[in-house]
Amino acid sequence: MGLMSVLSLYPEPGAKRPLRGTYLSLKLHERASAGEVHVYGNFIVSLDGRISVWDSSLDDQQVPRSLANARDWRLYQELAAQSDIMLTSARYFRQLAAGCAQDLLPVADGHGYEDLREWRREHGLQAQPDVLILSASLDIPLQALPGDRRLWIVTGADAPEQRVRLLEHAGARVVRCSGPHVSGAEIRGLLEDQGYRSAYMIAGPQVHRTLLMDGAVDTLFLTHRFRLLGGSNFHTLLEGEIGSPRALQLCTLYLDCEPGFEQFYAQYRLSGAPR
Ligand SMILES: NC(=O)c1ccc[n+]([C@@H]2O[C@H](COP(=O)([O-])OP(=O)(O)OC[C@H]3O[C@@H](n4cnc5c(N)ncnc54)[C@H](OP(=O)(O)O)[C@@H]3O)[C@@H](O)[C@H]2O)c1
């Protein structure tokens, strides 16, 4: 697969550049003001708004092969490379344990990603970002948990104490929020208290809603793949009430020109979000 090229449409229309490095040059780990954390999310989405569709062979939601692709994955990895911590859902770990998810959030693993491993070293980031899991149920298979980095699990005030103890015994740090649901504001507070400077949200619509509700998403990266998927059982990138509509400002927009991989890579800043 060639790595040339993407065409900038905004803010510099007409400039061509290699795909590689397009997001790595953003320095997301340096975006936050002193004492704060920069939270950014990323989705690949079809033109009819799907991030996942029902897969009857897996009996679960899945990002379809017609949507996922290697060039978007390169940018996903560039975003991950800039993170101190990745924010994800308990459901991801249940899918992982059932063999229905990609491997355990490895950043820059394997051939072709050596530059990202080197980039983390050069910029003083640990080899792999820490992981934070949101869960109300605490139904998280212990065998699926990462053992090579710090693991946070954030849950509600009423979460079952026995599950808390099991997860702590397995090495996780479990934090209860003040209410029955995990709150985005409390997650942001935890991240800032712990000195995290960049946090990469890679979960689905509920985690996104949780963070967005409390103004805890600063930047959204969306790959708009030129596909229509249809179907009636699917997820979109945000589900449930968010109080009031949020405005987004376009920061950068690229068109991927590689034949067979045509898609837009958009970066939006959330504005007017309560803090
Ligand atoms: N196309 C893409 O870019 C993309 C990106 C991400 C995900 N996806 C797909 O979208 C689908 C859904 O992803 P997901 O499962 O990560 O979605 P999600 O809707 O973000 O996560 C759902 C789970 O997270 C926990 N959770 C979320 N908000 C919470 C809160 N406020 N308080 C307590 N717990 C909370 C709950 O865990 P408990 O049930 O344990 O309480 C819940 O079951 C998957 O098929 C995934 O592959 C696609």
The ligand as a Gaussian input file, in Angstrom:
#p B3LYP/6-31G(d) Opt

LIG

0 1
 N      -16.125000       3.001000      13.795000
 C      -15.466000       3.420000      14.863000
 O      -14.608000       4.291000      14.765000
 C      -15.777000       2.850000      16.225000
 C      -15.193000       3.427000      17.363000
 C      -15.513000       2.907000      18.620000
 C      -16.404000       1.839000      18.719000
 N      -16.929000       1.305000      17.579000
 C      -17.889000       0.180000      17.662000
 O      -19.061000       0.632000      18.309000
 C      -19.604000      -0.438000      19.061000
 C      -19.870000       0.057000      20.479000
 O      -18.636000       0.388000      21.117000
 P      -18.497000       0.454000      22.687000
 O      -18.988000      -0.819000      23.239000
 O      -17.119000       0.896000      23.033000
 O      -19.564000       1.570000      23.011000
 P      -19.951000       2.502000      24.221000
 O      -21.392000       2.747000      23.972000
 O      -19.108000       3.701000      24.296000
 O      -19.668000       1.658000      25.544000
 C      -20.674000       0.974000      26.202000
 C      -20.206000       0.457000      27.554000
 O      -19.343000       1.376000      28.239000
 C      -19.705000       1.528000      29.590000
 N      -20.145000       2.915000      29.792000
 C      -20.273000       3.892000      28.871000
 N      -20.662000       5.044000      29.446000
 C      -20.765000       4.789000      30.776000
 C      -21.152000       5.581000      31.902000
 N      -21.477000       6.869000      31.799000
 N      -21.162000       4.979000      33.114000
 C      -20.832000       3.695000      33.260000
 N      -20.474000       2.892000      32.225000
 C      -20.450000       3.443000      30.997000
 C      -20.821000       0.512000      29.860000
 O      -20.194000      -0.631000      30.407000
 P      -20.967000      -1.691000      31.336000
 O      -21.938000      -2.366000      30.434000
 O      -19.878000      -2.604000      31.812000
 O      -21.645000      -0.970000      32.436000
 C      -21.382000       0.254000      28.455000
 O      -21.852000      -1.045000      28.251000
 C      -18.633000      -1.607000      19.011000
 O      -19.087000      -2.555000      18.102000
 C      -17.362000      -0.963000      18.491000
 O      -16.610000      -1.864000      17.699000
 C      -16.658000       1.796000      16.357000

